[in-house]
Amino acid sequence: MKLTKQQIQKDIDALPQNYKTKDVDALIKKYVKEQADVSALREYVLTEQQFHRIYYYVTLQQMKDVTERMIFIHNNLLFEDWWHTDELIKYVADLDFDVAVSYAKEYIKSEDPFIVRWGYVLFISKLGRGHATTLLPLMQNHSHYYVQMGEAWLIAELAIEESDTVYEWMKTNNLTYNINGKAIQKICDSYRITKEWKERFKELRAVLRNRNDINQEA
């Protein structure tokens, strides 16, 4: 069943006044059960935000193959001003790691900061575990806040199982303190990283700030 934009808007309008995400998710569940085709929403995703979640979730939840899901996301990188890209992580968690890296290397070169962010956060699941030596070199200095937060989030996630690798890398990387500092804060906020490692990362702050100041003066 192929739905029109008008049909979907009518269903949205029928939701409770000041509807919440759970109300939209109930509508999504209904569409998935009906095997609805919501492809008509694609051209409106960036201009009418009420369609964004529906377009992605209804389509992705009907796909059983993770490669098919990744191809769909790749062909629909309509992420401008949509920082919730991390909500798509669960759909690609079973992707082959090397395949994921090949996508990520393309995404982090994008001019759209939300696509760059996606290139990092797609590994925040079992997909990225145990791969710090491959993923850390992908980090780059970026001025956009949501990219910096995406990088910091991934660095902290990698530190859960590979604290020593992340620690040694952080001592010598060329990232600004904006990114390193955010990563350390996320490490300190994590319930899955030991107190001992948190203290070691905290001790790096002064060294990293000093290095950052020197690089700015150079």
C-alpha positions, 0 to 999 in steps of 0.5 A: 500500500503506497501512501500519499503525503496527504494521507500521512498528514491526515493521520498525523493531524488525527494524533492528540494535540501536542502529540509526543514521540510515542504517538508517532511511534504508534503510527509508525508501528501501524504502517509497518504492520500494514507494510505501507510504502511511505516513499512519497515523503522523501522529497519533504523530509528536509522541509517538513520535520514531522515526516522525518521519523516516519520516512526512515523508521517505517522503511527501515523496520520493513527491511530484514537485511542489514546491508539493505538497510545501510544502502537505504540510509546511504541513499537517503542522507537527508540529515541536515539539521537532524541531530538524531542520526544516532537513532539509526544506529540500531539498524546497522549494528550487525553490518560487516565492520569493514563495509561500515568503515568504507562508508564512514570514510566517505561520510567524514569528508562530507560538507554536511556536518550531520552526515559527518556526525553519522560517519562516527556515531554509526559505530556506537554499538557492538559494530565498533567494539574492539576496533579502536585502532581502526576508528581512532585515526578517523577522528579529525578536527571539526568546528561543528558542535554536533560533529565534535560531540559525535567524535567525543561520544565514539571516543568514550564508547571505545574507551569502555573496552579499550581504555589503554588504547584510547589513553595512549592515542589521546596523549599524542593525537592532534585534536583540539581540546574542544574534542578531547575535553568533551571525550574525557567528560563523556568518559567520566560520565560513563558507568562502564569505565572504571574509576581508575581510568577516569582519574587517568583521563582527568589527569590528561586535561592539563597536558592537552590544554597546554598542547592546545594553547601551544598549537594555537600560538604556532 
